[in-house]
Amino acid sequence: MTTFEKFFKDNPEQKEIYDKEYNDFLLSEFMLEQMEAQRISVRELAKQADVSPTVIQKLRSKNSQKVNLTTFTSVLRCLGYRIKLEKIPALK
């Protein structure tokens, strides 16, 4: 077991914080990557998703906890993606 794994095993509340912040980071990086690849501006994506540019900025700046699921799925759809649910294995 690595030190990293041991830390989370001994501190499950820190694991939850890490997972949430890491997911926010991934979402932000994904948005930035897709917007760059598709050469789409904040304003254009906001217009297509029928949301304000501020919402897109929140998603890009790792502030996604302030965006609801309906808005998020609308933005993803405009980028050509959808959400897929995956069961998380239980911690041991």
C-alpha positions as CSV (number, residue, x, y, z in Angstrom):
1,M,0.0,0.0,0.0
2,T,1.4,3.4,-0.9
3,T,1.6,6.3,1.5
4,F,-1.1,8.0,-0.5
5,E,-3.4,5.1,-0.2
6,K,-2.6,4.7,3.5
7,F,-3.4,8.3,4.2
8,F,-6.8,8.0,2.6
9,K,-7.5,4.8,4.4
10,D,-6.7,6.4,7.7
11,N,-8.5,9.6,6.8
12,P,-11.7,8.8,4.9
13,E,-13.0,12.4,5.2
14,Q,-9.9,13.6,3.4
15,K,-10.5,11.0,0.6
16,E,-14.0,12.5,0.1
17,I,-12.6,16.0,-0.1
18,Y,-9.9,14.9,-2.5
19,D,-12.4,13.0,-4.8
20,K,-14.7,16.0,-5.0
21,E,-11.9,18.5,-5.7
22,Y,-10.3,16.2,-8.2
23,N,-13.6,15.7,-10.1
24,D,-14.0,19.5,-10.2
25,F,-10.5,19.8,-11.6
26,L,-11.2,17.1,-14.3
27,L,-14.4,18.8,-15.3
28,S,-12.6,22.1,-15.7
29,E,-9.8,20.6,-17.7
30,F,-12.2,18.7,-19.9
31,M,-14.2,21.9,-20.6
32,L,-11.0,23.8,-21.5
33,E,-9.8,21.0,-23.7
34,Q,-13.0,20.6,-25.6
35,M,-13.6,24.3,-26.1
36,E,-10.1,24.6,-27.5
37,A,-10.4,21.6,-29.7
38,Q,-13.7,22.7,-31.1
39,R,-12.6,26.4,-31.2
40,I,-15.7,27.5,-29.3
41,S,-15.7,30.6,-27.2
42,V,-17.3,31.0,-23.8
43,R,-20.0,33.3,-25.3
44,E,-20.8,30.8,-28.2
45,L,-21.0,27.8,-25.9
46,A,-23.2,29.8,-23.5
47,K,-25.5,30.7,-26.4
48,Q,-25.7,27.1,-27.7
49,A,-26.4,25.8,-24.2
50,D,-28.9,28.6,-23.4
51,V,-27.0,29.6,-20.3
52,S,-25.1,32.8,-19.3
53,P,-21.4,33.1,-20.1
54,T,-20.9,33.3,-16.3
55,V,-22.1,29.6,-16.0
56,I,-19.5,28.6,-18.6
57,Q,-16.8,30.5,-16.7
58,K,-17.7,28.8,-13.5
59,L,-17.3,25.4,-15.1
60,R,-14.0,26.4,-16.6
61,S,-12.7,27.8,-13.3
62,K,-13.3,24.7,-11.1
63,N,-16.4,26.2,-9.6
64,S,-18.7,23.6,-10.8
65,Q,-20.4,23.0,-7.5
66,K,-22.4,26.1,-8.2
67,V,-23.9,24.7,-11.5
68,N,-26.9,22.4,-11.5
69,L,-27.2,19.1,-13.3
70,T,-29.6,20.3,-16.0
71,T,-27.3,23.1,-16.9
72,F,-24.2,20.9,-16.9
73,T,-25.8,18.3,-19.1
74,S,-26.9,21.0,-21.5
75,V,-23.4,22.3,-21.8
76,L,-22.0,18.8,-22.3
77,R,-24.6,18.1,-25.0
78,C,-23.4,21.2,-26.9
79,L,-19.9,19.9,-26.7
80,G,-21.0,16.5,-28.1
81,Y,-21.0,14.5,-24.8
82,R,-23.4,13.0,-22.3
83,I,-23.1,11.7,-18.8
84,K,-22.5,8.1,-18.1
85,L,-23.1,6.8,-14.5
86,E,-20.6,4.4,-13.1
87,K,-20.8,2.5,-9.8
88,I,-18.0,3.4,-7.4
89,P,-16.4,0.5,-5.7
90,A,-16.8,0.4,-1.9
91,L,-13.8,1.4,0.2
92,K,-12.3,-1.4,2.2
